[in-house]
Amino acid sequence: MRIKAYNLIVLFFILFMALFVTKAQADPTTSREYQVKAAFLYNFIMFVDWPVEKMADINDPIIVGIIGNDPFGDAFEPVKDKKVKDKNVVLRRFKGLEELKKSAEKDSAQLNAQIKALKECHVLFICSSEKIHLKEIISLVENNGVLTVADTDGFIEAGGIINFVMEDKKVQFEINIVASEKARLKISSKLLRLAKRVIRVETNEKNQKHSKVDGIWNKTALRSEYVCHQRHDNKT
Amino acid sequence: MIARKSILIYKFTFVLLLWFLLGVETCLLAEQQDPNGKEDLFEMSIEELMEVPVVVSASRQAQKVGELSVPVSVITAEDIHYSGLTSIPEILQFTPGVDVLKLSRFRYAVGVRGLHEFISDRTLVLINGRSAESPLFGGAEYYTLPILMEDIERIEVVRGPVGAAWGANAFTGVINIITKKPEDILGYFGSTTMTEFGDSYTHIRVADKKDKWKWRVSAGYEDLKNSDDAGAGCYASNTTAAVNALMGFSRFTANDFMRNWRFDTEAFYDYSDQTKISFGTGYSHAELGDWEWGGYYPGGTGRYGTVRSYTKLEHEFDNGSTGYLQWFGNFGSSMVPTLMKWNWMQNDIEGQLNFKAANAHNITIGGNLRFIQLDTNTKIENPQELTYSGSPFNEQFAGAFLIDRWLLSDRLTFEGQIRTDYYSETQTDWATRLTALYAMDKQKDHILRLSFAKAFRTPFVSPRKALTGRVPLPSPPYPPGLFAFNVVLADELENEETYSLDAGYTGKFTKNLILRADAYYQRFDKLIGYTKTYLGSIPYHKADNIDGADSWGSELELILEGKPGKISAWYTYNAFQEDISQQGIRAYLPAEHKAGLTGRLFLSDGWTFNANYKYMDTTRKLDLDTTILEVGSSHRLDLGLAKKFAKGKGEFMIGVSDLLNKTNDPHFGLGQLSAHETPGRMFFARLQLKF
C-alpha cells in the first residue's frame, strides 16, 4: 500500500511540474499572419511536384521568390537551416513590376535578367502591391513551372495557382488546378483536400462577359464555371 | 517475493518517470536557448497551420486534441503502417490506458482502463462513429470487422466515460476507428505480410475519383495458423501440476486458427458545394477455431459472416450550420457447430445538427433510433449447448443528446453534454459530462481541464437472457457428466452506473513536443457479475448486479514528433478496488502499471526504423466465485525496418513482434480450468506496392 502511495506522490509531482512549466512567447517582428503564410509557402513545396527539368540538378536549391512590397520581413529566417525535398531553400526578392519597368528604361538587360530570375523560381509569391499587374506577372511565368501564390482578391481568376484567404482569423487557401496544370505542376491530393476551394474548370473572359450580361445566368455560369470543392471542418 | 516485485515495479516506474522529466526539460531548455525565441512554424504540418481539428470522438464534432473534454490518444496511420501489425488490438496495446490481453491467435480482450474480457462490453467500439458492437454480447469482435489495417486513417482512443455523447456502452471509454478518404489514397495499392509461421495478411485496394465521385474498394485475406502450428499451444491448469496430469492436458490441441476474407468499399458524391452523400458496405467472412472451454474446443470450426453498410447525407446550411442524416445496418450470421448458431440485424437511423447560438455557444443536437433483431435459436444439426430465453429478440433503442460548447472568454470554455437513452428491454437512463477548459496562455498551447461525468451500461442479451450454458467436458480425460460452464437465467438486471471526476493538462511546449497528463477517480455501481448457486450438487452461475468498485489513476503521455521521426512515451497508473472481495465482474481488472515507448526514425535513402515497447503489470481477474486469477507482467518489444524503393512506389519491411517472449502465457479466462499459450516472438516480412 505504501508503494502505491509513493507512486501517486510521484505522479502528482510530475503533473504539477508540468503545469508550472510554461513558456513565454516572444513578440514577433513580422505579423503572425505572414509568419504563418511563410510556413504555408514552405509546406506547399512538399505537396507540389515540379517538371523534371526544374528539379534536375540535385545541387540546385528550391527558389522562393517574392515580388513587390515584401510583407514577410524576417519570417523566412528559419528556412536557412532547413531542407525540403533534399534541397536547400533560398529566398529571392524582386522589386515591383512597375519599378522593374522603370529601371529597364535605363538598362533593358537588367529587366531581362530579372524576368529570367522570376522564371527560375519554384514558388513565386506576388504581393498585394502588384494587384494591378497580376495577369502580367502570371503570364510572364505561367509556362515555366512556377507555383504562383498570392493573398489578393481576383488572383485565382487572373490565372494564379494558390490564393490565401482569411477566414475567422485563420489562414486558408484556394487552388486553381487548371492554372497548376498549365504550369505543369502536380499538386497532391492532400493539399487539394485541405483547400477551402478548388477550381477545376478554366476561367475565361468569354464566360465572365456573359455573366455580366445576364444577372440570372451569371449565378449559373459561375456555378458551372467554378466546379468547387469546399472543405468542411466541423463535420464528424 | 511480492514485496520485492512491487519494489522493482516501483523502481522501474520511477526511472521511467525521471526519463520523461529529463526528456521534457531537455527539450524545453533547448527551446529556451533559441536566440530568436520563436515558435518554429516551419516544423508544423499544414493541418496544424490551418488549425484543422483532428479528433471527433470526444464531443461528436471535430476538435483539436488539446481542447477536448476528455483525454484522447490518437493512433495515426503512420503508427499503424510502420508497426507492421495486422490486427487492431495489437496496435491498441501500445496506447496509454488500454489493456489488451491476447487470448488466442485472433481473440483479444481489450478495454480502456481495464474491465476487458473476451467480449469487452464496457468499452464502445465505433467505425467512423458507427457502432461496431455485437448485439448479443455488447462488445466488439475485432476479427469480424471488415476493416483492413492500411485503410485506417487513425484510431481515437477516448479514456473515461463518454456516454453523454455516444450512449450506453461508452462506459469506460471509446475506440473510434476512422478510415481513409479515397482522395488521400488515389491509385492502386497492394500489400502482403508473411510471418515465420506461415501466417499471411494480404490487402489490395483501388481508389479513384471522377467528376463529383470519389470511391475506394478494398479486399483482403488473412490466414492465421493454430497456436500449435505456430510453436506454442502448450496447456496448463491454473491449479496444480497434479491436476494437469490428471486432466491430461497434453492430449489437447489448439484450435484457434482463423481465415478471414474481408471486403470494404466506400463512395462519396458531392451533390453540390453544400451537400454530400456517402455510402459504403463492408463484408467479412471468417472461418475460425472455437472458444476454448476447459482446455478443449467443443464447437469445432465456426463461421462468422458480417455485413456493415451505411448511407450518410451531409449538408452545410447557408448560415454555417452543418448536419447529417445517416442510416447504418450491421448484419451478422455466426455458427459454432454443437454450440450455437445466431443471426442478427441492427438498423440504426441517426441525425445530428451543429449550429452556433448567441455567438458563443456551439451546439450539437441529435438522436438515433436502433432496431435489433436477434435469433439465437436457429436450428443446427447437433444439439445446442448455449441457449437464451425468449429468442428471437426484437429490441429497440432510442437516444437523444445535446452538447453545448460555450466559449465564455478567450481562455475559458465550458462544455455540457447530456444524453438520455430508452431501451425497450431494460431501462431508460441518462448520461452527462460537464467540463471546464482553461487556456493558460493566449495561444492555447497549455490547457487545463476539469470534468465530471455520469454514464451507464445496459446489459445486452447475453448476460440478461442466457438460460443454459452447459458446455460438456470430454470424458476422458474429465470424469463423465462435467460441464465447463453452467448458467441459470438471471433475475431482472439493472444498468451498471459510473461517475467520474477527472482533471487534465495538455501542453504544447514547442512545435513538436506535447505533454498530456490526466488524473481521474471513477466510481462504479451495480456492476454485473456472476454469483454461484447450486442445483443439487451442481454449481451454476447466475448474472446479477453484485456491487460496486472504485478506480483511480493517472496517465502521462509525451509526444515528440518532427521530420526526423517520432518519440512517444507514456505511463499509466490504473488502480481498481472492488467493494467486496472476490467479486465477479465478468472482466479482468486493469493492469496497475503500464508504460510504453515508441521510436521512429526516418533515415536517409528511404529507410525507416520503428520500435514499439510496452510494459504491462500483472493483470488480475476476479472470477466467478473464489478464485483470483492473474496474468503475469510482461514486456513487449516490436522492431521493424522498412525501405522504400522505386521512387516510393514500393516498400519492403522486415520486423519482429514480441521479440522478448517466445510464447505468451495462458490466460485463465472462460473455461476456468485451463488455457493454452499463444506464440509470442514472430518474425515477419511485408511487401507493399502502390501506383
Chai-1 contact restraints between the chains, C-beta under 6 A:
chainA,res_idxA,chainB,res_idxB,connection_type,confidence,min_distance_angstrom,max_distance_angstrom,comment,restraint_id
A,I3,B,S6,contact,1.0,0.0,6.0,A-B,restraint_1
A,I3,B,Y10,contact,1.0,0.0,6.0,A-B,restraint_2
A,N7,B,Y573,contact,1.0,0.0,6.0,A-B,restraint_3
A,V10,B,L17,contact,1.0,0.0,6.0,A-B,restraint_4
A,L11,B,S554,contact,1.0,0.0,6.0,A-B,restraint_5
A,I14,B,L17,contact,1.0,0.0,6.0,A-B,restraint_6
A,L15,B,A517,contact,1.0,0.0,6.0,A-B,restraint_7
A,A18,B,Y505,contact,1.0,0.0,6.0,A-B,restraint_8
A,A18,B,L515,contact,1.0,0.0,6.0,A-B,restraint_9
A,A18,B,A517,contact,1.0,0.0,6.0,A-B,restraint_10
A,L19,B,Y505,contact,1.0,0.0,6.0,A-B,restraint_11
A,T22,B,H446,contact,1.0,0.0,6.0,A-B,restraint_12
A,A26,B,G37,contact,1.0,0.0,6.0,A-B,restraint_13
A,A26,B,K38,contact,1.0,0.0,6.0,A-B,restraint_14
A,Q35,B,L41,contact,1.0,0.0,6.0,A-B,restraint_15
A,V36,B,L49,contact,1.0,0.0,6.0,A-B,restraint_16
A,A39,B,L41,contact,1.0,0.0,6.0,A-B,restraint_17
A,A39,B,F42,contact,1.0,0.0,6.0,A-B,restraint_18
A,A39,B,L49,contact,1.0,0.0,6.0,A-B,restraint_19
A,F40,B,L49,contact,1.0,0.0,6.0,A-B,restraint_20
A,Y42,B,F42,contact,1.0,0.0,6.0,A-B,restraint_21
A,N43,B,I46,contact,1.0,0.0,6.0,A-B,restraint_22
A,P78,B,D40,contact,1.0,0.0,6.0,A-B,restraint_23
A,P78,B,F42,contact,1.0,0.0,6.0,A-B,restraint_24
A,K170,B,E51,contact,1.0,0.0,6.0,A-B,restraint_25
A,S189,B,E183,contact,1.0,0.0,6.0,A-B,restraint_26
A,S189,B,L186,contact,1.0,0.0,6.0,A-B,restraint_27
A,R193,B,E183,contact,1.0,0.0,6.0,A-B,restraint_28
A,C228,B,D273,contact,1.0,0.0,6.0,A-B,restraint_29
A,Q230,B,D273,contact,1.0,0.0,6.0,A-B,restraint_30
A,H232,B,E316,contact,1.0,0.0,6.0,A-B,restraint_31
A,D233,B,P53,contact,1.0,0.0,6.0,A-B,restraint_32
A,D233,B,A62,contact,1.0,0.0,6.0,A-B,restraint_33
A,N234,B,Q61,contact,1.0,0.0,6.0,A-B,restraint_34
A,N234,B,T322,contact,1.0,0.0,6.0,A-B,restraint_35
A,N234,B,N354,contact,1.0,0.0,6.0,A-B,restraint_36
A,K235,B,E314,contact,1.0,0.0,6.0,A-B,restraint_37
A,K235,B,T322,contact,1.0,0.0,6.0,A-B,restraint_38
A,T236,B,V56,contact,1.0,0.0,6.0,A-B,restraint_39
A,T236,B,R60,contact,1.0,0.0,6.0,A-B,restraint_40
A,T236,B,G129,contact,1.0,0.0,6.0,A-B,restraint_41
